[in-house]
């Protein structure tokens, strides 16, 4: 699938050898490391009772991931890249900004929230993350993230606040 031959590596230094161009050409390093990661991820998934990834799926996943890495590497070397990097935008003068986000795993109905509060200069005033069990859906954990931000903000006693979320559904409520 990759047409890559695994180089002869020393067992004690293989991770360094893979990153050394004299042992392993740079074009082969990404697919080999992604393949190893796919095997490791599949192994951990089986140990924890998650859906099994067969060898073909792991190979395709590694191939796609290594292609993404190659494209990312090209953008660092000066080649044109069409992706835009989103940067944090400060709040208006006198305001603080609450940035919050959430993650949700439907299978286990678990979620987590993360909140960062910064002033107009970008200085972090407070931050918090929290784990939740028994979450029915992503909107609920996004709402918990907003609540966590409001509770943390209340402790700072700052009246001028901006709340920023990437949840369009939560914003529309």
Backbone as CSV, one residue per row, in Angstrom:
resi,resn,N_x,N_y,N_z,CA_x,CA_y,CA_z,C_x,C_y,C_z
1,UNK,0.822,-1.187,0.000,0.000,0.000,0.000,0.871,1.257,0.000
2,UNK,1.965,1.252,0.769,2.840,2.407,0.847,4.095,2.258,-0.004
3,UNK,4.453,1.017,-0.320,5.694,0.718,-1.036,6.895,1.256,-0.254
4,UNK,6.890,0.997,1.052,7.958,1.445,1.942,8.579,0.225,2.600
5,UNK,9.897,0.205,2.608,10.615,-0.879,3.263,11.096,-0.381,4.622
6,UNK,10.791,-1.134,5.669,11.189,-0.761,7.015,12.707,-0.872,7.142
7,UNK,13.380,0.193,7.559,14.842,0.150,7.679,15.269,-0.724,8.851
8,UNK,16.541,-1.166,8.824,17.095,-1.924,9.944,17.396,-0.932,11.063
9,UNK,16.719,-1.106,12.162,16.860,-0.182,13.283,17.396,-0.926,14.493
10,UNK,18.126,-0.225,15.319,18.631,-0.813,16.555,17.493,-0.805,17.572
11,UNK,17.254,-1.915,18.279,16.122,-1.979,19.215,16.135,-0.902,20.303
12,UNK,17.305,-0.483,20.734,17.381,0.496,21.823,17.211,1.934,21.334
13,UNK,17.454,2.172,20.043,17.415,3.552,19.544,16.474,3.718,18.358
14,UNK,15.540,2.799,18.165,14.706,2.813,16.962,13.925,4.116,16.799
15,UNK,13.444,4.686,17.913,12.640,5.913,17.772,13.501,7.068,17.264
16,UNK,14.757,7.130,17.672,15.657,8.164,17.155,16.093,7.834,15.730
17,UNK,16.307,6.543,15.456,16.742,6.116,14.122,15.712,6.491,13.062
18,UNK,14.427,6.358,13.401,13.378,6.700,12.435,13.426,8.174,12.040
19,UNK,13.880,9.011,12.950,13.924,10.441,12.681,15.255,10.890,12.071
20,UNK,16.174,9.965,11.890,17.490,10.260,11.300,17.448,9.907,9.816
21,UNK,17.635,10.906,8.935,17.550,10.677,7.488,18.545,9.653,6.965
22,UNK,19.651,9.429,7.684,20.612,8.433,7.212,20.091,7.008,7.399
23,UNK,19.173,6.799,8.336,18.560,5.485,8.544,17.248,5.348,7.779
24,UNK,16.451,6.411,7.831,15.102,6.352,7.271,14.817,7.661,6.546
25,UNK,14.588,7.611,5.227,14.282,8.847,4.496,13.049,9.541,5.080
26,UNK,13.063,10.860,5.064,11.971,11.650,5.649,10.614,11.281,5.066
27,UNK,10.570,10.942,3.777,9.295,10.590,3.136,8.716,9.287,3.695
28,UNK,9.569,8.413,4.256,9.101,7.139,4.811,8.771,7.236,6.298
29,UNK,9.366,8.198,6.970,9.215,8.308,8.418,7.748,8.497,8.832
30,UNK,7.034,9.423,8.187,5.639,9.697,8.548,4.740,8.475,8.425
31,UNK,4.738,7.795,7.252,3.892,6.610,7.138,4.249,5.503,8.128
32,UNK,5.543,5.328,8.425,5.936,4.286,9.385,5.419,4.637,10.777
33,UNK,5.636,5.883,11.203,5.176,6.292,12.535,3.650,6.261,12.637
34,UNK,2.962,6.686,11.572,1.489,6.641,11.589,0.993,5.202,11.630
35,UNK,1.677,4.322,10.920,1.318,2.904,10.961,1.498,2.331,12.351
36,UNK,2.595,2.684,13.003,2.839,2.211,14.369,1.774,2.757,15.313
37,UNK,1.398,4.020,15.104,0.363,4.632,15.942,-0.975,3.923,15.719
38,UNK,-1.283,3.584,14.476,-2.538,2.887,14.178,-2.583,1.530,14.866
39,UNK,-1.480,0.819,14.830,-1.424,-0.495,15.484,-1.591,-0.328,16.990
40,UNK,-0.901,0.655,17.575,-0.994,0.907,19.011,-2.421,1.301,19.404
41,UNK,-3.054,2.170,18.605,-4.423,2.607,18.883,-5.401,1.429,18.802
42,UNK,-5.243,0.594,17.780,-6.114,-0.584,17.637,-5.923,-1.537,18.815
43,UNK,-4.675,-1.721,19.236,-4.382,-2.587,20.373,-5.065,-2.072,21.635
44,UNK,-4.923,-0.773,21.913,-5.568,-0.196,23.094,-7.082,-0.287,23.007
45,UNK,-7.621,-0.092,21.815,-9.067,-0.204,21.632,-9.572,-1.599,21.977
46,UNK,-8.846,-2.609,21.524,-9.252,-3.988,21.842,-9.180,-4.242,23.343
47,UNK,-8.141,-3.723,23.991,-7.976,-3.941,25.436,-9.077,-3.265,26.243
48,UNK,-9.654,-2.195,25.709,-10.676,-1.450,26.433,-12.079,-1.707,25.893
49,UNK,-12.237,-2.739,25.083,-13.557,-3.146,24.611,-14.177,-2.259,23.560
50,UNK,-13.381,-1.410,22.914,-13.923,-0.545,21.870,-13.984,-1.291,20.546
51,UNK,-14.603,-0.670,19.561,-14.729,-1.269,18.246,-13.357,-1.591,17.694
52,UNK,-13.241,-2.799,17.168,-11.955,-3.240,16.650,-11.680,-2.622,15.288
53,UNK,-10.407,-2.276,15.061,-9.959,-1.781,13.770,-9.119,-2.905,13.169
54,UNK,-9.538,-3.409,12.007,-8.750,-4.477,11.407,-7.504,-3.907,10.735
55,UNK,-6.626,-4.782,10.270,-5.347,-4.363,9.719,-5.516,-3.459,8.495
56,UNK,-6.460,-3.774,7.628,-6.691,-2.954,6.426,-7.140,-1.550,6.835
57,UNK,-8.073,-1.467,7.779,-8.535,-0.158,8.250,-7.383,0.635,8.873
58,UNK,-6.555,-0.042,9.661,-5.419,0.627,10.293,-4.453,1.155,9.235
59,UNK,-4.227,0.391,8.189,-3.319,0.823,7.117,-3.882,2.037,6.382
60,UNK,-5.175,1.991,6.056,-5.781,3.140,5.369,-5.761,4.375,6.251
61,UNK,-6.044,4.181,7.532,-6.016,5.297,8.469,-4.613,5.892,8.526
62,UNK,-3.588,5.040,8.621,-2.200,5.506,8.672,-1.836,6.239,7.384
63,UNK,-2.307,5.733,6.253,-2.002,6.367,4.972,-2.607,7.772,4.903
64,UNK,-3.871,7.887,5.308,-4.530,9.193,5.286,-3.845,10.169,6.251
65,UNK,-3.515,9.690,7.435,-2.875,10.540,8.419,-1.497,10.992,7.953
66,UNK,-0.730,10.086,7.387,0.604,10.475,6.917,0.509,11.452,5.752
67,UNK,-0.503,11.307,4.905,-0.707,12.284,3.825,-0.983,13.660,4.396
68,UNK,-1.814,13.708,5.452,-2.100,14.986,6.111,-0.834,15.587,6.712
69,UNK,0.013,14.730,7.300,1.265,15.213,7.880,2.190,15.780,6.812
70,UNK,2.231,15.118,5.665,3.087,15.587,4.573,2.614,16.958,4.093
71,UNK,1.306,17.107,3.932,0.752,18.400,3.502,1.044,19.468,4.552
72,UNK,0.911,19.125,5.836,1.208,20.079,6.904,2.675,20.470,6.878
73,UNK,3.538,19.512,6.653,4.967,19.785,6.585,5.321,20.686,5.422
74,UNK,4.628,20.526,4.305,4.880,21.379,3.144,4.530,22.822,3.446
75,UNK,3.480,23.039,4.234,3.099,24.419,4.553,4.148,25.080,5.442
76,UNK,4.867,24.285,6.232,5.909,24.854,7.082,7.166,25.191,6.295
77,UNK,7.348,24.553,5.143,8.555,24.788,4.353,8.369,25.895,3.331
78,UNK,7.266,26.606,3.381,7.086,27.759,2.512,6.148,27.537,1.345
79,UNK,5.667,26.329,1.131,4.720,26.103,0.046,3.369,26.675,0.435
80,UNK,2.593,27.059,-0.554,1.283,27.665,-0.316,0.350,26.672,0.370
81,UNK,-0.397,27.162,1.341,-1.379,26.368,2.059,-2.645,27.205,2.161
82,UNK,-3.791,26.632,1.828,-5.042,27.379,1.811,-5.754,27.419,3.152
83,UNK,-5.222,26.733,4.177,-5.903,26.721,5.463,-5.662,28.039,6.190
84,UNK,-6.635,28.425,6.989,-6.520,29.641,7.778,-6.350,29.264,9.238
85,UNK,-5.477,29.960,9.908,-5.274,29.721,11.323,-6.114,30.733,12.088
86,UNK,-6.989,30.211,12.933,-7.833,31.078,13.737,-7.037,31.539,14.949
87,UNK,-7.041,32.834,15.205,-6.342,33.379,16.355,-7.358,33.957,17.325
88,UNK,-6.981,33.933,18.588,-7.831,34.495,19.621,-7.925,35.997,19.425
89,UNK,-9.131,36.504,19.537,-9.355,37.942,19.412,-9.701,38.490,20.790
90,UNK,-9.019,39.558,21.200,-9.269,40.093,22.538,-10.639,40.759,22.632
91,UNK,-11.176,40.853,23.848,-12.447,41.565,24.032,-12.206,43.069,23.956
92,UNK,-13.286,43.825,23.946,-13.201,45.284,23.951,-12.544,45.755,25.248
93,UNK,-12.029,46.946,25.225,-11.372,47.531,26.396,-12.311,47.504,27.598
94,UNK,-11.783,47.046,28.720,-12.565,46.981,29.955,-13.337,45.689,30.136
95,UNK,-13.376,44.848,29.109,-14.098,43.580,29.175,-13.120,42.429,29.427
96,UNK,-13.665,41.313,29.874,-12.937,40.047,29.894,-13.693,39.084,28.993
97,UNK,-12.991,38.096,28.490,-13.601,37.149,27.554,-13.518,35.739,28.107
98,UNK,-14.664,35.058,28.067,-14.732,33.654,28.472,-14.755,32.815,27.196
99,UNK,-13.723,32.027,26.987,-13.718,31.053,25.899,-13.983,29.694,26.522
100,UNK,-14.929,28.989,25.952,-15.256,27.687,26.511,-15.542,26.707,25.385
101,UNK,-15.336,25.439,25.696,-15.621,24.384,24.732,-15.946,23.110,25.498
102,UNK,-16.441,22.137,24.762,-16.835,20.874,25.381,-16.497,19.718,24.462
103,UNK,-16.367,18.560,25.060,-16.159,17.315,24.318,-17.184,16.314,24.819
104,UNK,-17.615,15.429,23.926,-18.671,14.477,24.280,-18.395,13.142,23.620
105,UNK,-18.536,12.070,24.399,-18.389,10.717,23.885,-19.745,10.027,24.043
106,UNK,-20.457,9.874,22.929,-21.828,9.364,22.958,-21.916,7.940,23.513
107,UNK,-20.959,7.110,23.150,-21.015,5.703,23.550,-21.054,5.545,25.075
108,UNK,-20.232,6.319,25.775,-20.182,6.209,27.232,-21.002,7.291,27.931
109,UNK,-21.581,8.192,27.155,-22.348,9.321,27.677,-21.539,10.108,28.711
110,UNK,-20.296,10.423,28.325,-19.418,11.211,29.171,-18.992,12.454,28.405
111,UNK,-18.665,13.484,29.152,-18.231,14.712,28.512,-17.267,15.476,29.394
112,UNK,-16.667,16.489,28.809,-15.741,17.336,29.548,-15.890,18.764,29.052
113,UNK,-15.606,19.697,29.936,-15.660,21.106,29.575,-14.312,21.753,29.864
114,UNK,-14.049,22.813,29.137,-12.851,23.607,29.373,-13.205,25.073,29.244
115,UNK,-12.703,25.868,30.166,-13.005,27.300,30.197,-11.706,28.071,30.435
116,UNK,-11.521,29.151,29.689,-10.401,30.068,29.907,-10.965,31.479,29.909
117,UNK,-10.591,32.257,30.901,-11.016,33.652,30.991,-9.760,34.512,30.867
118,UNK,-9.815,35.446,29.887,-8.665,36.335,29.644,-9.115,37.790,29.608
119,UNK,-8.183,38.657,29.927,-8.476,40.086,29.853,-8.168,40.609,28.450
120,UNK,-8.311,41.917,28.256,-8.131,42.523,26.933,-6.704,42.399,26.401
121,UNK,-5.734,42.126,27.284,-4.340,41.961,26.878,-3.975,40.498,26.631
122,UNK,-4.940,39.605,26.821,-4.689,38.188,26.608,-4.173,37.463,27.827
123,UNK,-4.065,38.152,28.957,-3.599,37.510,30.177,-4.694,36.594,30.729
124,UNK,-4.306,35.378,31.092,-5.261,34.420,31.647,-5.562,34.802,33.087
125,UNK,-6.838,35.016,33.357,-7.284,35.363,34.702,-7.720,34.129,35.474
126,UNK,-8.273,33.151,34.751,-8.728,31.915,35.384,-8.926,30.863,34.303
127,UNK,-8.846,29.610,34.702,-9.090,28.498,33.782,-9.634,27.323,34.589
128,UNK,-10.411,26.496,33.916,-11.017,25.358,34.609,-11.371,24.291,33.584
129,UNK,-11.239,23.042,33.977,-11.767,21.943,33.176,-12.499,21.002,34.120
130,UNK,-13.502,20.331,33.584,-14.329,19.474,34.439,-14.847,18.286,33.643
131,UNK,-14.906,17.139,34.276,-15.383,15.894,33.685,-16.813,15.639,34.147
132,UNK,-17.663,15.163,33.224,-19.053,14.870,33.550,-19.426,13.462,33.088
133,UNK,-20.171,12.766,33.937,-20.753,11.474,33.574,-22.248,11.661,33.332
134,UNK,-22.861,10.717,32.692,-24.310,10.706,32.446,-24.778,11.939,31.672
135,UNK,-24.138,12.211,30.556,-24.497,13.338,29.689,-25.303,12.788,28.514
136,UNK,-26.503,13.315,28.250,-27.322,12.751,27.173,-26.886,13.137,25.758
137,UNK,-26.277,14.346,25.595,-25.926,14.791,24.239,-24.900,15.924,24.305
138,UNK,-24.387,16.305,23.140,-23.355,17.338,23.062,-23.875,18.703,23.497
139,UNK,-25.128,19.024,23.189,-25.675,20.324,23.574,-25.676,20.491,25.098
140,UNK,-25.970,19.433,25.814,-25.984,19.504,27.275,-24.596,19.831,27.816
141,UNK,-23.576,19.149,27.317,-22.229,19.407,27.834,-21.731,20.785,27.380
142,UNK,-22.161,21.272,26.214,-21.830,22.638,25.797,-22.480,23.640,26.756
143,UNK,-23.721,23.370,27.170,-24.402,24.245,28.129,-23.697,24.203,29.485
144,UNK,-23.224,23.023,29.887,-22.454,22.918,31.130,-21.175,23.751,31.036
145,UNK,-20.549,23.777,29.866,-19.332,24.572,29.684,-19.640,26.055,29.878
146,UNK,-20.767,26.514,29.333,-21.173,27.909,29.512,-21.439,28.199,30.984
147,UNK,-22.111,27.278,31.656,-22.380,27.442,33.088,-21.080,27.467,33.885
148,UNK,-20.146,26.554,33.556,-18.854,26.534,34.251,-18.132,27.864,34.079
149,UNK,-18.214,28.445,32.876,-17.603,29.743,32.628,-18.252,30.841,33.449
150,UNK,-19.580,30.808,33.542,-20.307,31.824,34.315,-19.983,31.715,35.808
151,UNK,-19.906,30.504,36.318,-19.579,30.303,37.739,-18.165,30.804,38.025
152,UNK,-17.228,30.462,37.141,-15.850,30.921,37.316,-15.770,32.446,37.215
153,UNK,-16.527,33.005,36.294,-16.554,34.461,36.113,-17.103,35.152,37.360
154,UNK,-18.117,34.569,37.971,-18.723,35.125,39.175,-17.694,35.244,40.302
155,UNK,-16.772,34.289,40.369,-15.737,34.328,41.394,-14.764,35.495,41.177
156,UNK,-14.597,35.910,39.918,-13.689,37.021,39.609,-14.324,38.383,39.859
157,UNK,-15.658,38.405,39.929,-16.399,39.643,40.197,-16.050,40.749,39.188
158,UNK,-16.128,40.416,37.902,-15.888,41.388,36.830,-17.206,41.582,36.084
159,UNK,-17.729,42.809,36.001,-19.057,43.023,35.426,-19.139,42.966,33.904
160,UNK,-18.080,43.313,33.177,-18.137,43.367,31.717,-17.535,42.094,31.135
161,UNK,-18.414,41.280,30.554,-18.006,39.945,30.128,-18.483,39.652,28.712
162,UNK,-17.639,38.966,27.950,-18.023,38.410,26.645,-17.861,36.901,26.746
163,UNK,-18.842,36.162,26.254,-18.786,34.698,26.240,-18.640,34.241,24.799
164,UNK,-17.664,33.379,24.537,-17.450,32.894,23.176,-17.513,31.374,23.162
165,UNK,-18.322,30.847,22.244,-18.460,29.407,22.073,-18.483,29.080,20.590
166,UNK,-18.103,27.856,20.248,-18.184,27.434,18.845,-19.462,26.655,18.561
167,UNK,-20.342,26.549,19.556,-21.581,25.809,19.416,-22.678,26.724,18.849
168,UNK,-22.988,26.578,17.575,-24.031,27.391,16.957,-25.388,27.101,17.570
169,UNK,-25.616,25.847,17.937,-26.894,25.461,18.540,-27.078,26.148,19.889
170,UNK,-26.018,26.200,20.685,-26.098,26.867,21.982,-26.278,28.375,21.808
171,UNK,-25.607,28.960,20.821,-25.731,30.393,20.568,-27.146,30.778,20.161
172,UNK,-27.858,29.874,19.492,-29.191,30.193,18.995,-30.273,30.088,20.078
173,UNK,-29.937,29.549,21.243,-30.947,29.416,22.312,-31.269,30.731,22.966
